């Protein structure tokens, strides 16, 4: 199984278009220790030929151009693509807008929770992915589903499971609801298994908290790509960028007693890679104390183009 | 007035993600005479500091990164952008999806026809551009409107006018209507005037036909950016890419007795630049007979990053 990080940034990418904060400014200026990051997406393949996108970021056209594995096969028909399916973990802009790039009557499958598929259905612009050749397949929670696309068995199995999280920002409801209208299935994690080898990994790019069911689920895993949005819960406020904590945005932090660095310690997960890293996260700076903390704890900071084989 | 081409390609850009045709294959392989093109957008500024987007393509994040004029001002606040407004000429995916990149609570103005604004309103994903700070301003036809954004007079005037065209593909209706549900305002052209100098140019990236009113409108103009989608009406079919003519897609061709090269001859327009160039257009190849025809007729083929001062 081959896994590639297409985009390791959070929503907005790195740098973010309108951000003049210390990290976005530094990467825009080409400061050593910083590298640009497109928005959150992985690609996975069991055979190196047919690929499944895990989330479809607004930068998908650029990501396809930058990754030759995702180019049309040169000896194939006039219209062809190795992208056979996309699995969505929530309805955030950074995870669904890339679908709009996959137009021009190319068959593939879209997998997502009922809640996420309903958002796509409610926005007619996604009809550019023609319904007659791009089936939208509901992912039930806690069930193993074999992935197919364009009539091909992709050799991979996905299991979706609910994780603590929040509804997409643009769908938030006001009023009394302290969770902004979020329900189960608004944010999911995925376990992807290679049918041939039986080896598997987890992908959880958005997660508010590692609660007991999640800890139980991922315990002893071989590999996880996990929510690396923020280093500290208050960093957006401290840097003057936004009046929201990580918890308000539905994201756990790396640091702190209930941060991912700490709570993963007893879980015995062999390889841990942060993705969905926000432009405010000091661990983006390879020379920062935050990055040293992350690496000392045995974590890796994912980057665009990073490849992992399992 | 400074005008920059952010993206000179048509929908899908060049190469197109799933296209294995001769031109997309050639540019992907780096063949001499070909250059990559992002999707259709211009930027214009009267002062070099505040900018107006003419259409917002799905590649906008990459286009902002590639054009330092559009970066936040280094000495400005933590969140700032020189992008103060976007004017939309139709609701095609390649012209509106970029708006989704302009999130993170940045004030700017969106201008479009009633019909285009209705499409944006009907798709909740565009609510990422918060209504309270991103006004959506209806552009009446045949009236001069002064452009403003984020409380700033942008020093430019726009006049929108209907041009022969078609409704966006994803909004097409079936049935008996031979124009697929299109109405006036689905496709518009723009005249942009610099308020200080009084000089102006036209921007018409989608146009099915140069009819008498349009010819009258643009006659004697100093500069036009015009629909360069196809070289011949049948080229998509001839190259095996799609069973649609240019006319079916709402686009005039460059060549032929009713093509733009011919019908512009009596109009006395000083500078003519093709934009919105489709991946099937042989004029994309700098060494092609088609390119020689275009240049011999005094036209230029627009490219990403091209700058024109007026």
Boltz contact constraints between the chains, C-beta under 6 A:
constraints:
  - contact:
      token1: [A, 12]
      token2: [B, 104]
      max_distance: 6.0
  - contact:
      token1: [A, 17]
      token2: [B, 64]
      max_distance: 6.0
  - contact:
      token1: [A, 18]
      token2: [B, 72]
      max_distance: 6.0
  - contact:
      token1: [A, 18]
      token2: [B, 79]
      max_distance: 6.0
  - contact:
      token1: [A, 18]
      token2: [B, 81]
      max_distance: 6.0
  - contact:
      token1: [A, 18]
      token2: [B, 104]
      max_distance: 6.0
  - contact:
      token1: [A, 18]
      token2: [B, 106]
      max_distance: 6.0
  - contact:
      token1: [A, 20]
      token2: [B, 72]
      max_distance: 6.0
  - contact:
      token1: [A, 20]
      token2: [B, 76]
      max_distance: 6.0
  - contact:
      token1: [A, 20]
      token2: [B, 78]
      max_distance: 6.0
  - contact:
      token1: [A, 20]
      token2: [B, 80]
      max_distance: 6.0
  - contact:
      token1: [A, 21]
      token2: [B, 78]
      max_distance: 6.0
  - contact:
      token1: [A, 62]
      token2: [B, 62]
      max_distance: 6.0
  - contact:
      token1: [A, 64]
      token2: [B, 17]
      max_distance: 6.0
  - contact:
      token1: [A, 72]
      token2: [B, 18]
      max_distance: 6.0
  - contact:
      token1: [A, 72]
      token2: [B, 20]
      max_distance: 6.0
  - contact:
      token1: [A, 76]
      token2: [B, 20]
      max_distance: 6.0
  - contact:
      token1: [A, 78]
      token2: [B, 20]
      max_distance: 6.0
  - contact:
      token1: [A, 78]
      token2: [B, 21]
      max_distance: 6.0
  - contact:
      token1: [A, 78]
      token2: [B, 240]
      max_distance: 6.0
  - contact:
      token1: [A, 78]
      token2: [B, 241]
      max_distance: 6.0
  - contact:
      token1: [A, 79]
      token2: [B, 18]
      max_distance: 6.0
  - contact:
      token1: [A, 80]
      token2: [B, 20]
      max_distance: 6.0
  - contact:
      token1: [A, 81]
      token2: [B, 18]
      max_distance: 6.0
  - contact:
      token1: [A, 93]
      token2: [B, 100]
      max_distance: 6.0
  - contact:
      token1: [A, 93]
      token2: [B, 128]
      max_distance: 6.0
  - contact:
      token1: [A, 97]
      token2: [B, 100]
      max_distance: 6.0
  - contact:
      token1: [A, 100]
      token2: [B, 93]
      max_distance: 6.0
  - contact:
      token1: [A, 100]
      token2: [B, 97]
      max_distance: 6.0
  - contact:
      token1: [A, 104]
      token2: [B, 12]
      max_distance: 6.0
  - contact:
      token1: [A, 104]
      token2: [B, 18]
      max_distance: 6.0
  - contact:
      token1: [A, 106]
      token2: [B, 18]
      max_distance: 6.0
  - contact:
      token1: [A, 123]
      token2: [B, 123]
      max_distance: 6.0
  - contact:
      token1: [A, 123]
      token2: [B, 125]
      max_distance: 6.0
  - contact:
      token1: [A, 125]
      token2: [B, 123]
      max_distance: 6.0
  - contact:
      token1: [A, 127]
      token2: [B, 170]
      max_distance: 6.0
  - contact:
      token1: [A, 128]
      token2: [B, 93]
      max_distance: 6.0
  - contact:
      token1: [A, 128]
      token2: [B, 170]
      max_distance: 6.0
  - contact:
      token1: [A, 170]
      token2: [B, 127]
      max_distance: 6.0
  - contact:
      token1: [A, 170]
      token2: [B, 128]
      max_distance: 6.0
  - contact:
      token1: [A, 240]
      token2: [B, 78]
      max_distance: 6.0
  - contact:
      token1: [A, 241]
      token2: [B, 78]
      max_distance: 6.0
